[in-house]
Amino acid sequence: MQATIDPAHLSAYIASRICHDLVSSVSSITNALDFMNEPQESEMRAQAEKLLHDGADSAASKLKFLRYAFGSVGLSKGAADIHDAKTITERFVESHNYKPAVVWDIETEHLSFSHARLIMNMVMMAVDCLPRGGTITVKVRNQPEGLGVSVTATGERFKLRDDTADAAAGKEPQDGWSARTVQPLFTRIIAEGLGGQLSVEKRDAEIAVLATGLSAEG
């Protein structure tokens, strides 16, 4: 099933998703600044400064990642810097409360910016399946039918929501599109743009997000 959605709704929901991902970090910065304006003991001021630093670091990490995953960076031509893409992704994942670990297993020397963008969005899907943290494993393989990407999520209380599965399959969820469910749909659109397909599987011990048949050039 080819994914379709009204472009105006797609852009609006993606904008909402970006705002949702940034709001906690920005709120931490605002709260820290407000707290520092009040008279306080040195220990409390040190805590406020740490809150400010952590919030700013989290916001910067998320902005770099979201600019790549949703913005024009992911549309750049040529080969992506795999090390840079890994670092940006890891810092984004670490910005979440339960900080899932990311394991990389990439067996290709070339990834386009579009491939990296797809992987980042697949990782976002995996993070959303791990409310209590866990491990995200990213595998990239050159296969006879094209490049294949597998992102698996394992951890305590891992869960694949029905509306996420529907969105990843290109179907509008029962309750309609939202800022959360449009992201799996967007991931599918990227995979289709690379000539491949996206699927999500719930297995006994993990959730697997799979992109298959991708063109070698993005």
N, C-alpha and C positions, 0 to 999 in steps of 0.2 A: 504493500500500500504506500503510494507516494504521499509524503506529508504536505498538507496544504493548510494555509491560514491567511486571513486577510492581513496584508502587510502593515496596515495602521495598528491593528490589534497586536501583532507580533512585536512591533517596536515599542508600543506602550507597555506591554507586559515585561519585556526585557529591561526597559528603563526601571520599572517597579522592582524587578529582581535585583538589579544593581543597587538601588537605594536600600533595599532590605538587607543586602549583604554588608553595606557600609554603615548602617545606622548605629549599630552597637559600638563600633570603634569611634565614630564621631561623637556619640553621646558620652563616652568615657573621657574624651578630650574636653568637652564642654563642662562636664561635672568637675573634672580636675581643676580647670581654670577658675570656676566659681568657688571651689573650695580654697584655692590658694589666695583668693581675694579677702578671705576672712581671717581675723587674728587667730593664731594657733601656735601650738608648741612645735618645736623643731622636728620631733618625731612624726607628728601628723603632717607637717609640711613635706617631709621626706616621702611619706606615703602618697601624698597628692602628686608629687613630682614623678614618682614611679608610675602612678596611674596615667599621668599625662604622657610619659614616655611610651608606656605599653600601648596606649590608645593610638598614638601617632604612628608607632611602628606597625601595628595591626592595620591601620587605615592605609598606610603606604603599601604594605604587602598585598592587600586586597585590590587596591587600585591598579597596581602593576599587572596582577593576574587578570582582572576583569577587562582591562584595556586590551589585553592579548586575546582573551577568550571571546569577547563580544565586539571589540572595537577594530579599528583599521590595522593594528599591528598584525593581527591574524590573517589579514588579506595581502600582506606583503609578498612580493615575488622572490623566488630563489629558495635556497636551503636555510632552514632555521638553525640557530645555535642550540644543539640538543642540551648542552650543559646549562645554558641560560634558561631554557624552557623548564628543565628539571628544577632548578633553584627557585624560579618564580612559583612553580606549582607547589613545591614543598613548603615555602613560606606562607602561601595561601592556606594550605591544609593546617599548618601549625597555628594559624590565627584563630582556629576554632577551639571551643572549650575543651574538648576531650582529645584534641591533637592526634588524629590517626597517623600511624606510620605509613610511609610510602616506600615501596620496594620497586626498583626498576629492573627490567629484563628486556633490553632493546637489542635486537640482532639485525640492525640495518645501519648503514653508514650515512643514509640520507633521509631526512624528514623535511618536508616543506613546511612553511608557516601554517598552511591549512591543516596539515597532519597534526602539528603541535596544537593548533587551536581545537581540533577534534579531541585529542587526548585530554586536554584541559577540561573540556566540557564533560567528557566521560568521567573524569575524576570528580567533578562537581556532583554528578549523579551518584557516584559511589559514596561521597561524603554524606549526602542526604540520606543514604541507607544505613548510616552508622551513628545513631543518636548517642551512643555511649563510647564512641571511639572504636579502634581496632586497627586493622591493617589493610592497606590498599596496594594491590600488586598490578603493575602495568607491564604487559608483555606486547612486544611488537615483532612480527615475523613476516618475512617474505614468503608468500605461499604461491602455488601454481595459479590460483584464481585471482591473485593480486595481494596487496599488502593487507595484513590482518592485525587488528589491535584488540587486545583483551584486557579489561580492567575489572578485577575482582575485589569484592569487599567482604571481609570477615571480621567478626567482632561480637561483643555482647549485645543482645537484642537487635541484631541486624534485621532490617525489614525492607521489603519492597512493597510500596503502596500500590493499590490497584490503579489509581489514577496516573501514577508515574509510569506503570507498565503500559497503560493505554496510550499515553502521550508519546512514549518511545516507539510505539507501534504505528504512530501517525493518526491515532483515533482521538477524537475530542472526548475528554473525560465526561462522566455522567453529569457532574456539576459544572461543566464548562471549563474554559481555559482560565488560568490564574497565573500570577507572577511565578509561582513555584512550578506548576506543571508545564509551562511553556518552555522551560529550559531543556527537559528531555526531548521535546519536539524540535527545538533548535539544534540539538545535538544530532538528531536524525537528519535534519535538513543539510547539515554540514557533511555528514557521511554520504548522503545522496549526491551532493555536489561534487564529491570525489569519486563518483561512479559506484559506490558501495551501498551496503545496507547496514542498519543498526538493529540489534535485538537485545533483549534483557531476559536473563534466566534466573529463577530462584532455585538454587540447589540445596542439598542437605546442609552443607556447612558454609555456604557462601552465596553471594549474588554476583552474577557475571554480566557485565556490559560488554557486548561484542560488536565490533565493526569489521565487516569482511568484504573482500572484493574491491578494495580501494585502489585507485590508480596510483602508480608509483610517483607521478608528478602531480603536485597540488596546484 
